[in-house]
């Protein structure tokens, strides 16, 4: 499977972190994950539907079939479709809901926020940008100061929506990084960068086998 995040993409995201932090006192961490939940049930669901449809074909087709095909064909159809679904993410997404995917991403992002120590900044200015490839979405988890600075801010909400639209559309990493940079000036309005600002969190991209 093709990698979602190559070296050029990592550099683009790192530049986005540095851009946001140059405009504001926010401390940004970007995590990229292949997926945020276990979707094995989609394979089982697809295989069951394929077996059921094949059974219906055998039952209602005009041509006669020997009885042993009623055992072999549904099982074979279920096996083939299950394998295809397991190895083809767009097929898996057909058997999930947007609400379910978003819930998994939100839970994983919040867990990563604590695991990566984003909440440990002195001014509570940590911000996690969590990119989940299978779900094609981005979740931003903010510490108290950032959450307060962006609350009820239409410009911030519009920028986050743009990010999610780009991710859902399958845009490349460079385009997503460019959209991330727009967050910097918005944050800087209420969280300006101090003259003695210290970079408290590493700017490296937290990438775990990020494949498309």
Residue frames relative to the residue before (quaternion, step in Angstrom):
aa qw qx qy qz dx dy dz
X 1.0000 0.0000 0.0000 0.0000 0.00 0.00 0.00
X 0.5158 -0.6655 0.4443 0.3062 3.57 -0.96 0.83
X 0.4734 -0.6666 0.4939 0.2961 3.53 -1.05 0.78
X 0.4313 -0.6836 0.5316 0.2531 3.52 -1.01 0.87
X 0.8058 0.2345 -0.0665 0.5396 3.55 0.98 -0.91
X 0.0586 -0.7893 0.6111 0.0092 3.58 -0.35 1.25
X 0.7501 -0.3987 0.2601 0.4590 3.56 -1.27 -0.02
X 0.6313 0.5321 -0.3298 0.4577 3.57 1.06 -0.74
X 0.6454 0.5206 -0.3082 0.4663 3.55 1.06 -0.78
X 0.6275 0.5308 -0.3323 0.4626 3.56 1.04 -0.78
X 0.6611 0.5050 -0.3086 0.4612 3.56 0.95 -0.86
X 0.6327 0.5305 -0.3286 0.4586 3.58 1.06 -0.75
X 0.6702 0.4811 -0.2969 0.4809 3.59 0.98 -0.83
X 0.6257 0.5247 -0.3395 0.4668 3.58 1.04 -0.73
X 0.6378 0.5155 -0.3234 0.4720 3.58 1.04 -0.78
X 0.6203 0.5372 -0.3393 0.4599 3.58 1.11 -0.69
X 0.6159 0.5328 -0.3397 0.4706 3.59 1.02 -0.78
X 0.6932 0.4817 -0.2789 0.4579 3.55 0.82 -1.02
X 0.6281 0.5331 -0.3366 0.4561 3.58 1.07 -0.67
X 0.6544 0.5006 -0.3102 0.4743 3.59 0.92 -0.92
X 0.7084 0.4667 -0.2646 0.4586 3.57 0.88 -0.94
X 0.6169 0.5333 -0.3565 0.4561 3.61 1.17 -0.39
X 0.6952 0.4525 -0.2589 0.4948 3.57 1.23 -0.49
X 0.8133 0.1707 -0.0369 0.5550 3.57 1.16 -0.54
X 0.5527 -0.5938 0.4649 0.3547 3.54 -1.33 0.02
X 0.3906 0.7247 -0.4792 0.3043 3.60 1.26 0.17
X 0.2292 -0.7338 0.6249 0.1362 3.54 -1.18 0.72
X 0.1325 -0.8558 0.5001 -0.0001 3.54 -0.30 1.34
X 0.0530 -0.7462 0.6628 0.0312 3.53 -1.13 0.83
X 0.1423 -0.7776 0.6071 0.0805 3.58 -0.96 0.87
X 0.0596 -0.7811 0.6215 0.0024 3.56 -0.83 1.07
X 0.1241 -0.7818 0.6096 0.0430 3.56 -0.96 0.93
X 0.0273 -0.8120 0.5821 -0.0324 3.57 -0.75 1.07
X 0.5509 -0.6167 0.4406 0.3493 3.62 -1.05 0.67
X 0.7666 -0.1295 0.1198 0.6174 3.56 1.10 -0.83
X 0.3796 -0.7561 0.4983 0.1893 3.55 -1.21 0.45
X 0.7933 0.1872 -0.1249 0.5657 3.58 1.20 0.20
X 0.5274 -0.5996 0.4991 0.3365 3.52 -1.37 0.15
X 0.0606 -0.8243 0.5629 -0.0074 3.57 -0.57 1.16
X 0.1969 0.8158 -0.5210 0.1558 3.57 1.08 0.68
X 0.5738 0.6022 -0.3869 0.3980 3.59 1.14 -0.52
X 0.5853 0.5852 -0.3827 0.4106 3.59 1.14 -0.50
X 0.6259 0.5324 -0.3328 0.4626 3.58 1.07 -0.73
X 0.6581 0.5030 -0.3025 0.4716 3.57 0.95 -0.90
X 0.6558 0.5183 -0.3129 0.4510 3.59 0.94 -0.88
X 0.6682 0.4990 -0.3000 0.4632 3.58 0.91 -0.94
X 0.6584 0.5083 -0.3089 0.4612 3.59 0.96 -0.85
X 0.6455 0.5213 -0.3193 0.4579 3.60 0.98 -0.83
X 0.6629 0.4998 -0.3077 0.4649 3.61 0.91 -0.90
X 0.6485 0.5152 -0.3214 0.4592 3.59 0.97 -0.85
X 0.6514 0.5078 -0.3128 0.4691 3.60 0.97 -0.82
X 0.6533 0.5190 -0.3091 0.4564 3.56 0.99 -0.86
X 0.6637 0.5019 -0.3023 0.4649 3.57 0.95 -0.86
X 0.6501 0.5052 -0.3217 0.4676 3.58 0.97 -0.79
X 0.6214 0.5278 -0.3412 0.4679 3.59 1.04 -0.73
X 0.6444 0.5209 -0.3190 0.4601 3.58 1.01 -0.80
X 0.6269 0.5327 -0.3338 0.4601 3.57 1.01 -0.81
X 0.6797 0.4926 -0.2912 0.4589 3.57 0.87 -0.92
X 0.6771 0.5074 -0.2961 0.4432 3.57 1.01 -0.82
X 0.8223 0.3038 -0.1161 0.4669 3.56 0.83 -0.99
X 0.4719 0.6563 -0.4638 0.3627 3.60 1.21 0.00
X 0.5478 -0.6357 0.4367 0.3242 3.55 -1.10 0.71
X 0.6445 0.5175 -0.3281 0.4574 3.58 1.06 -0.70
X 0.4429 -0.6939 0.4935 0.2805 3.61 -0.97 0.77
X 0.1315 -0.7717 0.6174 0.0778 3.56 -1.15 0.67
X 0.5054 -0.6229 0.5014 0.3243 3.54 -1.12 0.72
X 0.6372 -0.5841 0.3481 0.3628 3.58 -1.09 0.73
X 0.6325 0.5613 -0.3600 0.3940 3.60 0.98 -0.72
X 0.5917 0.5738 -0.3776 0.4220 3.61 1.16 -0.49
X 0.5879 0.5750 -0.3724 0.4302 3.60 1.17 -0.44
X 0.6609 0.4546 -0.3019 0.5152 3.57 1.28 -0.31
X 0.7250 0.4738 -0.2486 0.4337 3.55 0.90 -0.99
X 0.7207 0.4943 -0.2813 0.3963 3.60 0.66 -1.11
X 0.6676 0.4795 -0.3384 0.4581 3.68 0.80 -0.79
X 0.6517 0.5103 -0.3189 0.4618 3.58 1.00 -0.84
X 0.6631 0.5056 -0.3027 0.4616 3.58 0.97 -0.86
X 0.6458 0.5158 -0.3159 0.4659 3.57 0.97 -0.86
X 0.6584 0.5092 -0.3069 0.4616 3.57 0.95 -0.87
X 0.6478 0.5264 -0.3142 0.4523 3.58 0.99 -0.85
X 0.6825 0.4940 -0.2900 0.4540 3.58 0.85 -0.99
X 0.6894 0.4682 -0.2846 0.4738 3.58 0.83 -0.97
X 0.6254 0.5431 -0.3390 0.4460 3.60 1.02 -0.73
X 0.6562 0.5036 -0.3053 0.4718 3.57 0.97 -0.87
X 0.6486 0.5155 -0.3149 0.4631 3.58 0.95 -0.89
X 0.6716 0.5036 -0.2940 0.4570 3.56 0.88 -0.95
X 0.6496 0.5359 -0.3177 0.4358 3.57 0.95 -0.87
X 0.7739 0.3597 -0.1721 0.4920 3.58 1.04 -0.80
X 0.7062 0.4049 -0.2461 0.5261 3.59 1.26 0.05
X 0.3383 -0.8030 0.4529 0.1888 3.61 0.01 1.29
X 0.6323 0.5266 -0.3739 0.4278 3.67 0.86 -0.70
X 0.6229 0.5259 -0.3357 0.4720 3.58 1.12 -0.67
X 0.6391 0.5230 -0.3270 0.4595 3.58 0.97 -0.82
X 0.6492 0.5323 -0.3274 0.4337 3.58 0.96 -0.84
X 0.5732 0.6003 -0.3782 0.4099 3.60 1.15 -0.55
X 0.7476 0.3779 -0.2013 0.5077 3.57 1.13 -0.64
X 0.6234 0.4553 -0.3706 0.5165 3.55 1.17 0.61
X 0.3863 -0.6978 0.5451 0.2582 3.56 -1.27 0.26
X 0.6118 -0.5499 0.4124 0.3914 3.56 -1.18 0.51
X 0.6323 0.5401 -0.3302 0.4466 3.56 1.00 -0.83
X 0.6739 0.4991 -0.2926 0.4594 3.58 0.92 -0.92
X 0.6548 0.5051 -0.3149 0.4658 3.58 0.97 -0.83
X 0.6675 0.5031 -0.3040 0.4570 3.57 0.89 -0.91
X 0.6311 0.5345 -0.3331 0.4527 3.59 1.02 -0.77
X 0.6571 0.5026 -0.3103 0.4683 3.59 0.95 -0.83
X 0.6553 0.5098 -0.3090 0.4639 3.56 0.97 -0.88
X 0.6508 0.5236 -0.3171 0.4492 3.57 0.92 -0.90
X 0.6655 0.5000 -0.2997 0.4662 3.58 0.93 -0.90
X 0.6739 0.4902 -0.2963 0.4666 3.58 0.93 -0.89
X 0.6397 0.5294 -0.3240 0.4534 3.59 1.03 -0.78
X 0.6616 0.4999 -0.3095 0.4654 3.57 0.93 -0.85
X 0.6354 0.5184 -0.3245 0.4715 3.57 1.05 -0.75
X 0.6601 0.5057 -0.3004 0.4673 3.58 0.98 -0.87
X 0.5784 0.5986 -0.3591 0.4222 3.58 1.08 -0.75
X 0.7160 0.4156 -0.2443 0.5049 3.57 0.93 -0.89
X 0.6563 0.5369 -0.3179 0.4243 3.58 0.95 -0.87
X 0.7197 0.4265 -0.2385 0.4932 3.60 1.04 -0.76
X 0.4875 -0.7033 0.4138 0.3106 3.59 1.24 0.09
X 0.2859 0.7863 -0.5060 0.2097 3.59 1.16 0.50
X 0.6565 0.5304 -0.3011 0.4438 3.58 1.17 -0.53
X 0.6083 0.6177 -0.3274 0.3758 3.59 1.27 -0.13
X 0.4171 0.7079 -0.4846 0.3001 3.62 1.16 0.20
X 0.6201 -0.5992 0.3663 0.3498 3.55 -1.09 0.75
X 0.7800 0.3407 -0.1739 0.4951 3.58 0.94 -0.89
X 0.4492 -0.6930 0.4392 0.3537 3.60 1.33 0.21
X 0.4265 0.7173 -0.4379 0.3345 3.55 1.06 0.86
X 0.3606 0.7546 -0.4796 0.2655 3.58 1.21 0.38
X 0.0094 -0.7883 0.6150 -0.0159 3.56 -1.11 0.72
X 0.1713 -0.7831 0.5932 0.0747 3.56 -0.77 1.08
X 0.1420 -0.7339 0.6589 0.0843 3.54 -0.98 0.97
X 0.0788 -0.8247 0.5593 -0.0275 3.54 -0.33 1.32
X 0.1028 -0.8044 0.5851 0.0076 3.58 -0.58 1.22
X 0.0595 -0.8028 0.5932 0.0022 3.58 -0.66 1.11
X 0.3699 -0.8026 0.4287 0.1874 3.55 -0.37 1.29
X 0.6654 0.5056 -0.3251 0.4425 3.60 0.78 -0.94
X 0.7294 0.4278 -0.2283 0.4825 3.55 0.90 -0.96
X 0.2850 -0.7984 0.4818 0.2220 3.57 1.33 -0.24
X 0.5996 0.5416 -0.3857 0.4453 3.54 0.79 0.97
X 0.2847 -0.7259 0.6046 0.1628 3.52 -1.36 0.34
X 0.1021 -0.7751 0.6222 0.0398 3.53 -0.95 0.94
X 0.1478 -0.7814 0.6016 0.0755 3.56 -0.88 0.93
X 0.0997 -0.7853 0.6108 0.0152 3.55 -0.72 1.16
X 0.1196 -0.8295 0.5454 0.0068 3.56 -0.62 1.17
X 0.4328 -0.6465 0.5573 0.2900 3.52 -1.17 0.65
X 0.7927 -0.4057 0.1902 0.4133 3.54 -1.34 0.34
X 0.6948 0.4879 -0.2986 0.4361 3.61 0.79 -0.97
X 0.6698 0.4838 -0.2981 0.4781 3.58 0.98 -0.83
X 0.6313 0.5337 -0.3313 0.4547 3.57 1.00 -0.83
X 0.6677 0.4943 -0.3007 0.4684 3.57 0.96 -0.84
X 0.6733 0.5123 -0.2964 0.4433 3.58 0.99 -0.83
X 0.7548 0.3839 -0.2034 0.4915 3.60 1.11 -0.64
X 0.4346 0.7178 -0.4569 0.2952 3.59 1.24 -0.13
X 0.8591 0.0258 -0.0553 0.5082 3.55 -0.95 0.98
X 0.4380 0.6687 -0.4747 0.3683 3.57 1.10 0.72
X 0.3637 -0.7684 0.4791 0.2187 3.63 -0.34 1.19
X 0.6314 0.5388 -0.3400 0.4420 3.60 1.01 -0.75
X 0.6451 0.5076 -0.3088 0.4805 3.57 1.01 -0.84
X 0.6660 0.5082 -0.3045 0.4533 3.58 0.85 -0.94
X 0.6528 0.5073 -0.3100 0.4695 3.59 1.00 -0.81
X 0.6538 0.5176 -0.3146 0.4535 3.58 0.98 -0.84
X 0.6513 0.5001 -0.3123 0.4777 3.59 1.01 -0.82
X 0.6242 0.5263 -0.3410 0.4660 3.60 1.01 -0.76
X 0.6364 0.5305 -0.3273 0.4545 3.59 0.97 -0.84
X 0.6242 0.5433 -0.3263 0.4569 3.56 1.00 -0.85
X 0.6996 0.4727 -0.2723 0.4614 3.56 0.85 -0.98
X 0.6155 0.5317 -0.3445 0.4688 3.58 1.07 -0.67
X 0.6446 0.5184 -0.3175 0.4636 3.58 0.96 -0.87
X 0.6724 0.4941 -0.2967 0.4644 3.57 0.93 -0.89
X 0.6577 0.5114 -0.3069 0.4601 3.58 0.95 -0.86
X 0.6812 0.4889 -0.2802 0.4673 3.57 1.08 -0.73
X 0.4933 -0.6832 0.4191 0.3380 3.57 1.27 -0.12
X 0.2445 0.7921 -0.5245 0.1941 3.57 1.13 0.57
X 0.5473 -0.6179 0.4394 0.3543 3.57 -1.15 0.52
X 0.7017 -0.5046 0.3086 0.3972 3.54 -1.27 0.45
X 0.6226 0.5569 -0.3495 0.4244 3.59 1.00 -0.77
X 0.6603 0.4985 -0.3061 0.4710 3.57 0.98 -0.81
X 0.6342 0.5137 -0.3213 0.4803 3.57 1.05 -0.76
X 0.6361 0.5274 -0.3242 0.4606 3.58 1.01 -0.81
X 0.6334 0.5249 -0.3301 0.4630 3.58 1.01 -0.79
X 0.6503 0.5034 -0.3142 0.4743 3.58 1.03 -0.78
X 0.6167 0.5512 -0.3436 0.4447 3.58 1.07 -0.70
X 0.6197 0.5773 -0.3456 0.4041 3.58 1.00 -0.78
X 0.6020 0.5816 -0.3675 0.4054 3.60 1.11 -0.55
X 0.5658 0.6090 -0.3852 0.4009 3.60 1.22 -0.32
X 0.5690 0.6535 -0.3668 0.3385 3.56 1.12 -0.68
X 0.7135 0.4356 -0.2773 0.4736 3.63 0.66 -1.00
X 0.6135 0.5437 -0.3566 0.4482 3.59 1.06 -0.66
X 0.6748 0.4794 -0.2892 0.4808 3.58 0.93 -0.90
X 0.6438 0.5709 -0.3158 0.3999 3.55 1.03 -0.82
X 0.5469 0.6264 -0.4019 0.3835 3.58 1.17 -0.43
X 0.8019 0.2211 -0.1104 0.5439 3.60 0.98 -0.81
X 0.7501 0.2572 -0.1747 0.5837 3.56 1.26 -0.31
X 0.0299 -0.8365 0.5471 0.0044 3.60 0.49 1.12
X 0.5316 -0.6204 0.4725 0.3304 3.55 -1.16 0.60
X 0.3676 -0.7365 0.5289 0.2067 3.55 -0.85 1.00
X 0.6227 -0.5613 0.3958 0.3747 3.55 -1.20 0.55
X 0.7571 0.3359 -0.1829 0.5297 3.58 1.08 -0.72
X 0.2044 0.8219 -0.5078 0.1575 3.57 1.20 0.55
X 0.1739 -0.7751 0.6032 0.0721 3.56 -0.98 0.94
X 0.3954 -0.7061 0.5335 0.2457 3.58 -0.92 0.91
X 0.1681 -0.8517 0.4931 0.0559 3.57 -0.13 1.31
X 0.7687 0.2763 -0.1534 0.5560 3.59 1.16 -0.52
X 0.5466 -0.6359 0.4251 0.3408 3.63 -0.99 0.76
X 0.4206 -0.7212 0.5010 0.2277 3.56 -1.11 0.74
X 0.4427 0.6954 -0.4601 0.3299 3.61 1.24 -0.01
X 0.4709 -0.6756 0.4953 0.2764 3.57 -1.14 0.69
X 0.3206 -0.7352 0.5717 0.1724 3.56 -0.84 1.05
X 0.1114 0.8253 -0.5295 0.1618 3.54 0.02 1.37
X 0.0533 -0.7995 0.5983 0.0053 3.58 -0.69 1.11
X 0.7976 -0.3042 0.1661 0.4936 3.54 -0.19 1.33
X 0.1220 0.8368 -0.5228 0.1079 3.56 0.82 1.03
X 0.0795 0.8005 -0.5832 0.1132 3.54 -0.17 1.33
X 0.5011 -0.6527 0.4761 0.3102 3.56 -1.17 0.57
